[in-house]
Amino acid sequence: MSALSSAATDYREFGEYEGDGVVTDTAISALRSLGQGERGVEDSVSFSLAHHLRIEIRAALHEGPATRAKLAKMVGEPPEALTFHLKEMLRDGSIDIYKTEKVGNMDRHYYCVVELPRFSDEQMAAFGQEERQTICAIAVQAASAEALASLRAGKMAVDPRVVLAWNRIQLDQQGRDELADEEVQTWSRRYGIAAEAASRLAESGEPGITHIITSFAYERSRKAAPEPLSVFEPPKKASSRERLAAIRKWRQAEDHLVEDAVSYSLGHRIRIEIRAALHEGPTTASRLAEILQEPVNLIDYHLKEMLGNGSIDLAKTVKVGNVDQHYYSVVSLPYFSEEEYAAMGRVDRQTLCAIAVQAAIAEAMASLWAGKMAADPRTFLAWDRIVLDREGRKDLTVEEEASWQRKQELEVRSANRRAKSGEPGTTYIITSFSYERSRSSAPDALKESHLATKASGRTAKQP
């Protein structure tokens, strides 16, 4: 299992780690604080993503410890607007107290996020289920917060080379190992692209632009597999106009922001599970109740709310006796070429990005809830920031597309092997994001980790 959740990197080869054991001990001490409040680990992640201020706080703290007053300036809100959210996130363990200073008779708190050091496969294997689940939760929480913050800031919609791709692939064990190897190799190549861009920027004196890169590969929450998506392939049937009409349905719902609809859909386990289940195709409330093992009236409530804000759609209505039986569906993510995307209006691009982000995070959260990430020894959850010039941004997109093609090819090889062996295979979700960061400032390389032991006050060295 590989987990990398970082706000600072020097572009070393992924997986390089020279620790003395202190980092791991300190990290685990801090990791155990997540979910120690009333919500639990998974609920704490959903809670942190359900409100725009909590998303902005989380993303801002990736740049380093900050006081409430500084955070207020960073997110453009009065300090008192942050008080509730900081208190709740602190109680959940989503954030921590880095240090406290005495200012007159007042305590000034510096808040920080819990960062993940680079854990080796051997270290991850030695952890218990609870520790692995928490590590996965922190990685998903951090990566999702950055994506949602960029979406809300409109940075994804204005980036002509944004990559927001997720898909399902079915693999045998050999294919699973090949997928894990591909993730590590392409992650290293992304750092190589960033290093080359840094050299050019040093010569030109240009500041560069901060981008977030994210790669997830994990077992899906459910054995059933959604239909594969044509993410990097030209559409075979629908015209550009028809595909645009499909995503515009989202904006025909009740008055709302698409960004708020995404956050709302990710703020509760049942809504996450509904979204993931509907990736397999349209279905009814009663069938969803069977899948989720929840009362139909509870499913009906969440369906009504999600339908109202456009998170899901009404696929069809069938008359069964005197009763209308509704079939619900997700707004599917059609493929648009780079030229088609560039020709879109900003609102259409923002909607398309929102659909992609919502779908990918819902699948990740559903797998986290099901414990599939923590149970998979080759789970790969990685995000980081890199600073690129224009050439580097183009190189990154080329690498993303090439890696995506390699993943599709290894699924084909796996299918051929399974056809001979009769092995059913396992469904995995692959996710690849690269986009401009929400804030122009980039997290600085840290001399110390934000992981502090509460008992001794020691800080661990950044690996």
Secondary structure by P-SEA (a helix, b strand, c coil): ccccccccccccccccccccaaaaaaaaaaaaccccccccaaaaaaaaaccaaaaaaaaaaccccccaaaaaaaaccccccaaaaaaaaaaacccccccccccccbbbbbbbccccccccaaaaaaccaaaaaaaaaaaaaaaaaaaaaaaaacccccccccccccbbbbbcaaaaaaaaaaaaaaaaaaaaaaaaaaaaaaaaccbbbbbbbbbbbbbccccccccccccccccccccaaaaaaaaacccccccccaaaaaaaaaccaaaaaaaaaaccccccaaaaaaaacccaaaaaaaaaaaaaacccccccccccccbbbbbbbccbbbbbcaaaaaaccaaaaaaaaaaaaaaaaaaaaaaaaacccccccbbbbbcbbbbbcaaaaaaaaaaaaaaaaaaaaaaaaaaaaaaaaccbbbbbbbbbbbbbccccccccccccccccccccccccccc
